[in-house]
Amino acid sequence: MSNISNDQPVGGSHADNYTLREAASGVYMLDDGNYQNMFATTSDGVVLFDAPTPLARFIEPAVKEVTDDPITAIVYSHIHKDHIAGAGSFVTPDTAIYAEAGAAEYLQAKQDPTRPLPTHVFTGKTTLTYGGRTIELERENFHSVGGDVLIRMPQEKVVMAVDILAPDWVPLQDFDGTVDMFGYMNILDRILSLDFNAFIGGHSGRLGTRSDLEMNRDYTRDVYETVKRVSAEMDFGPLIGVDRPTEQALAKKLFTGTWERAAEEVVERWKDGPMQGAELWTESHCRAMFIYVHFCD
């Protein structure tokens, strides 16, 4: 049983259920209160975007609620198993599977049957046309090995970019485990420059908004600016004087002291909202940002 709606959902977990929300006419977000994916109805069949493992058993029933047409295509946003390994349970030899070249190369090397290999590989960017709908796919590098696909349906004003943020929360550990901190910071401004009404980020129990991206950008900038300032201000003299068995132990003291001090400042500013989770995850964000600032910035 599900609920179809396009308004802001009630929070909470739907462990034994799913919710279907219409992000735009004929474009739906499916969620279980944590994971999200998207599908669009077209005259050429249903185009699915990702197949998260926790949602795999809900995807076909959800599609059947709005159309009798089959799923004819699936687009992979990136290679992470939790977002695409549900595909192995329902794709057929006739299903078109789209992936960017970086992700396709990784999946080819892994040969994981739960992540069926792409049948259509593009490099950089491409535009799909299905049943009168235009779907723009472009590689970005903000999260995972093999790159990430920014998905845009310009006529419907829907944007999907997975594992950037979960509405109402600061990012998960280490900025959602990004492998490219510079790319992560840049993608937020890139998306905010687009014309969109609904954002789907792969997690949470509601559709995202421009405000969600703005808050995440502001939080990320705060972490960056704080870590950079604290790194410049730290007086390492007392730490260097502490007895230590190795140079590696000294490095640990210096590095840890920097991100812990930065985290204390950031948590104090964000612990009362508007996003939840600062006391859970901010230290990991400061650690990830310190590595970026110290070695890459």
Secondary structure as UniProt FT lines:
FT   STRAND          4..5
FT   TURN            15..16
FT   STRAND          19..24
FT   TURN            25..26
FT   STRAND          27..31
FT   STRAND          35..42
FT   TURN            43..44
FT   STRAND          45..49
FT   HELIX           53..55
FT   HELIX           56..66
FT   STRAND          71..75
FT   HELIX           81..84
FT   HELIX           85..89
FT   TURN            93..94
FT   STRAND          96..100
FT   HELIX           101..110
FT   TURN            113..114
FT   STRAND          120..122
FT   STRAND          125..130
FT   TURN            131..132
FT   STRAND          133..140
FT   TURN            145..146
FT   STRAND          148..153
FT   TURN            154..157
FT   STRAND          158..160
FT   TURN            162..163
FT   TURN            167..168
FT   HELIX           173..177
FT   HELIX           181..192
FT   STRAND          198..200
FT   HELIX           210..233
FT   HELIX           237..241
FT   HELIX           247..270
FT   TURN            271..272
FT   HELIX           278..295
//
